[in-house]
Structures are given as C-alpha cells and as structure tokens.
C-alpha cells in the first residue's frame, strides 16, 4: 500500500491510526531515499 492510498484511507475514515500508519510509512520512504543517495 503506497502513501497516496494511505492518505485516501485516512481521509475516508478519519481514523488517527490510519494517519499514524501513513506518517510512519512516509518516514520509512524518506529514510529509504536517504540510504540510496548516501
């Protein structure tokens, strides 16, 4: 599940858990990008 899908899920449900998961996945994606360039 990508970040856009998570964001849509959050908007559809309004669940804090959905946003937390989205934020967590986004952080992991950013870390992955940093490790690629490092």
C-alpha positions in Angstrom: 0.0 0.0 0.0 1.5 3.3 -1.0 1.3 6.6 0.7 -1.4 8.0 -1.5 -3.6 5.0 -0.8 -3.0 5.5 2.9 -3.8 9.2 2.7 -7.1 8.4 0.9 -7.9 5.8 3.6 -7.2 8.4 6.3 -9.5 10.9 4.6 -12.2 8.3 4.1 -12.1 7.0 7.7 -10.7 9.8 9.8 -9.0 7.3 12.0 -5.9 8.5 13.9 -4.5 5.0 13.4 -4.7 5.4 9.7 -2.8 8.7 9.8 -0.2 7.3 12.2 0.4 4.4 9.8 0.6 6.8 6.8 3.1 9.0 8.6 5.2 6.0 9.6 5.3 4.7 6.0 6.2 8.2 4.7 9.1 8.4 7.2 10.3 4.9 6.1 10.1 6.0 2.4 12.2 9.1 3.2 14.8 7.0 5.0 15.0 4.6 2.1 15.6 7.6 -0.3 18.4 8.9 2.0 20.1 5.5 2.2 20.0 5.3 -1.6 21.8 8.6 -2.0 24.2 8.1 0.9 
